[in-house]
């Protein structure tokens, strides 16, 4: 590992990826139809429940593996911004006793923004898969 910044990004990437993966799996385990119904009850199209759950599961795995971390992190930012604005903002930062607040969503959003901006190269499959392309791009720009 090159430096402490890469170690920090690796920790963010692993925690964020695992967290999103678990949240996505729980949507399917709890019955995705329940999530679809809940989305519809708050005025969102039901198919977005499938999209959110798939982004969480597949994106979570991708981020843990270090595949397309920046792109997936942008999708996570959009999910968290939507969750905060549509659902959590009304119940406040800490919640209202019946529903959790947006503190965790905001933390996930901040982690995803950080990864979207900086990426994470340590132990990332992108480093192996796209290694030759990165060298070609640097040579072409020079």
N, C-alpha and C positions, 0 to 999 in steps of 0.2 A: 504494500500500500504506500502510495507516494507521500501523503501528508494527512494531517489531522482533519482537513476540510473534506477529504474523500471518505475518511472514517465516519465523520458526522453525516454525510450524505448517504452512506451505506446504511447506517442505523435508521435514518429517516425512511429510506426506501424499504427496508425490511419491515419496520413497524407499520408503515402505511399500507404496504401490500398485504401483509397478513391481516390487518384490521379490516380492509375492504373485502378481502376474500371471505373472511368469517361472516361479515355482515351480508354479503351476497348469498352465501350458502344458507344462512338462516332464513332468508326470504323464500328460498325454494323448500327448505325443510318444513317451515311453518305453513306451507301451502301457498304457492305463488298466487292462487286465486284470491286468498285473503288480502294480499298486498295489492292486487289489481283492484279489488273492491274498495280498499282504503284510498288508493290513488283517485278512483272515481268519486269517492265521497268528499274529497277536498277539491274537486273540480279539474282534475288532470285526467287525460285519456288513459284508460287502463293499460294499453300496450306499453306505456312508459315504465310501468312496473317491471315488465320483462326486460326492457332496455337497461334500466338501472341495475337490476340484479345481474344481468350478463356483464355489464361494464364492471361491476364490483367483483364478480368471480374471475372472469377472464383477465381483467385489468389487474386485479390483485396478484394473480399468478405471474403475469407479465412483469409487473414491477418488482416482485421478489426476485425473479430471474434476471432482471436488468434488461428486459426487452422493451424497446420503445418507451422508456421511462418518461421522457419529456411529454410525448403525445398523450400517454395514458394519464399522466398527472394533470394535464389540461382538462381531460374528461372528468377527472375527480374534482377539480376546481368547480366545473360547471355543475356537477351533482351537488356538491356541498353548498354552493351559492344558491341553487334552487331550493334545497332543503331548508336553508336558513330563511330565505325570503318568503317562501310559500307556507312553511309550517312553524318553524321554531322561533322566529322573531317575535311573534305575538305572545309567546309564553315567557319571554325574557331570557337573560343570560343563564340563569340557574334553574329555570323552569317554574312550574306553578304547583308542584306537589302531585299532579296527575301525569304530567309529561315532562321529560327532561328538557332542559334549556338548550341553547345553541353553543354552549362552551366546547363540547367535544367536536361538533361540526366545524366550528371556527378553528380549532386546533388542527383537524384534518385538512381544512382548506389551506391553512398556513403552511403545513408540511408539503402539500401538493404544489403550492405556488413555488416554494423553495426548490423542489425537484424539477418543476417545469422550467425554472430559470437557470439552474445550475447543472441539472442532470446528475448522474451518479455513475461513475466509471468503474469503481472498485467491484471486482467479482461480477461484472455485468456481461451477459452473453452478447450484448451489442458490440462489446469490445472485440470479441472473437469473430462474430459474423460479418461485421462491417469494417474490419480492420484495414483491408486492402482499399476499400472505397475512400476511407478517410485520408489515406496517404495520397491517393490519386487526386482528391479534391484539393489538398494542400499544394500539391505540385502544380495543378492547373491554375491556381490562384496566384502563385509566386511569379 
